[in-house]
Amino acid sequence: MLLRSLLPSLALLLVCAPARADFVAGKIVLDGREVTVSWNDGDSFSFKQGKGRRKRARLLDVNTLENFGPVHRWGTWNAWELYVLSDEAAKVAAAKAWKCTSSESPDGYGRLLVRCPDLARELVKQGQAMVFAVDAPPAKDLVALQADAQKRKAGIWLKGVPPLLISSAHSVLEGKGYNRVVDTRTGKASVVEHEEAFETCDQVCTGTGPDASCLLFVPFKRRYTDPPPCVTDPKVLPRPPRVVDPRLKQEPAKPK
């Protein structure tokens, strides 16, 4: 049923596939106050703060698919199928006014970190997000929900569950070479340092064969303002995989 529902959208993307930055309007109750937000994917949003300024925010505990282009690949999914599926998490996030609390410290990108427990559970239950624990042990209830979603082949787990899933890639040309990989059993997200100078449209992978998980490398500054052809044109193939083995240099100092 899921694949059948994806086919019309996939066919449309194959005809005209511009990189996008969709925003889905919704509301959350942040620290006791209802706030109108714009979800650009299932784990990040923005809202007005002060005199018209917009504040960016990021959910704790979970991670959803990137949706600026067909950048993910694992199992028997192809990148364009996961690109279509990436829209679903934002729709789940916008469906209700979830109760959330903010933390005092921003993340490395200056975003407000927010915890929305019920939303996190719903995203994981539907297979629209993976458990993503960075500085604390993974929440046991989320890990159990993820195991069940994987067993049911829900959402992103329909066509494979790699042991490790690469969630971000950073070239040494950006200042520090590191990737973020997530254990799909425990939800623990680890930093893997490397000395690789990735080129735009490189496939950065962890694992090989059926255990491989790959992420298309596009510098952050190009994702929405100058997207490369590999994320806008289905006829343009990504560059060959570059495997960075997560067993080489596990868990160094926190990235900036």
N, C-alpha and C positions, 0 to 999 in steps of 0.2 A: 504493500500500500504506500509506503513512504517513497519508494523509487518511482511509482506511478505518479505520485503527486509532484515529484521533482521534475519530471520530464518536460512539461510545458515551459517552466522557467529556464531549464537548462537549454532547451532549444532556442529560446529567445536570446539567452546570453551568447550562444554560439554564433548568432547572426550579428548582434551588436553588443559588445562587451566592454564598455568603458569602466575604468576603475571608479568606485563610488564611495561616497561617505554619507550613507543614509542616516537620517535621524528620525527616531520614533518618539513622539511626544508622550509623556506620562507624568505621573505624580508619585512622590514618596513622602513619607512622614519622617523627616530628618531631625533627630534630637527633639521630637515632640512638635515640630512645626511642619505643616504641609507645604511642600515645595514642588513647583512645576519644573520638570527636567526634560532634557533631550537625550535619549539613549542613542549612541552611535554604534554600539554593539551590546551584547548582554552583560558585560562587566564594566562598562565605563559610560559616563554621562556628563553633562554639563548643566549648569543652572545659573540664573542671574544672581549676582551678589553685589550689594552696594548700588552705586549709580550706574546701572546698566552693564557692569562688568560681568563677564561669564567666568564661573569657577569650574574647573575640570575636576572630576572625581573618579575614583576607581574602587570597585568592590574588593573586599578581602575574601579569602577562603576559596574562591573559584576563578576559573579562567575559561573564556569562551573563544571561539574561532576569530581570527582576524578577518575583517570583511572589506579590506581595501582592494582585494583582488584574489585570484585563484592561487593562493600561496601555500596551502597545506596539502600534504599527500601522505597517506599511509594505507596499509592493508590493500584492499582492492578498490578503494576510492580513487577517483581521479580528482585533480585539483578543482576542476570546474564544478563537479558535484558538491564538493565541500563548500565552494564559494556560494552556491545557491543556498545550501543549508545554513550558512552563517547568518542569514537574516532572521532565523527563527528565534534565536536567543533574545534579541532586542524586543521582539513581539511578546515573549513571555515576561520580560522585565517591565514592559509598559502596560501589562494587562491589569495590574492592581496597584494600589497605593501602599507599597510595602513599608513596614516600620524599620527604620535604619538608625544607626548611631555612628557618629564620626569619631575619628581618632585625632589626637593632637598633632602627630607628626605626619608630614606629607611623604609621598614616595619620591624616588629619584628623579621623577619628571615634574615635581612640584604639584602633583594632584592630591586632592584630599582623599584620604583612605576611609572607606565607609564599610560598615558591616551590616548586612541585611539578612538575618538568619533564615527567614521563611523563603525569601527569594532564592538564596543559595541552595536551599533544599529542593525547591521546585525545579531550578535549572538542572541540577544534578540528576534528579529523579527522571526528568524527561530526556536525559542524555544530550542536553544542549550546553553543558559545561562540564569541565573536569575539576576534580578537587585540586586545589592549588595552595599548598602550605609552604610559606617561605621562612618565616622567623619563629614559627610555633609548630607544635605537633599537629598533624591533620586531625580535624574533628571526626570522632569515631562515627557519629551518625551520618556524616556526609560520605565517609569511606564505605559504610554499609550500603547507602543508597546508590553509590557509584557501582559497587560490585553487582548489585541487582540490575541496574541499568545495562551493564555490560553483558550480563547473563541473558537479558531480554533483547539484546541488540538494539537498544533504543537510541535514536538520534545519531550522534557522531560515532557510536559504537557498532552501527549496523554492519559495516564491512571490514571489521578488523579492530583488534586491541593490541597495539604494539607494547612491549614491555616498558619502553620509555618513549615519551612524546616530546618533541622539541617545540617549545612555545615561543622562543625569541632567539635571534641571532645578531651578533654585533661584530663587525670587522675591526681589526686593529687600526684601520684607517680612520675609524670613528673615535679613536682615543684609547680604547681598551678592548681587546678581543675576548669575548665570552659569549657562551650560549646558555640558555636556560632550558633544562630538561626536567620533565615531570614523570615520576614513577606512577604508572597508571593503576597500580594495585594499592599503593598507600597514599597517593596524592602529594608526596613530598617533592617540592621543587628545588632543584640543585643548580648551582652555577658551575659551569665547566669553562675554565680559562683555556685560551688557545692563542696562537700567534699567526693565525690565518688572515690574509688580506682578501676578503671576499669581494667579488665583482658583482655588480648589479645583475640580477637574474640567475646567480648561482643557486643551485639547490643545496642547502646545508642540511645534512642528515646525521642522525644518530642511529646506529645499528645498520644491518645489511639484510638483504633478502626479505623474507616475510616479516622480520622484526624491524624493518626500517621505518623511520618517521622522518619526513623531510619538510623543510620550510624554505620557501623562495626568499632569497635575500634582496630586499629593496631598501636603500637608505631611507631613514625616517623622513628627511626633508623632501624626498621625491614622491612619497606615497600618494599624496593628494594634490600636489601642485604641478608635478612633472612626472606622471606615472610612465614607466618604460613599457615598450610594446609587449613584453612577456606577461603583463597583467591586464592588457587591454585588447590584445589580438590573439584569438585562439590558434591562429596559424603560426604564431611565433613560439618556438619551443624554448623552454628554459635551458640553461647551461647544464652540463653533466653534474651529477651529484658530487659534493665534497663532504666526506664523512669525517666528523670530529668525534673520536671515541670518548664517551663520557667516563671511561675508566682511567683515563690518563691523568687528569688533574681535577679531582673532585673537591668541591666546596672550599674555595679560597676566600679571600676577603670579599665583603659585599661590593657589588658594582655601584658606580656612581649613578 
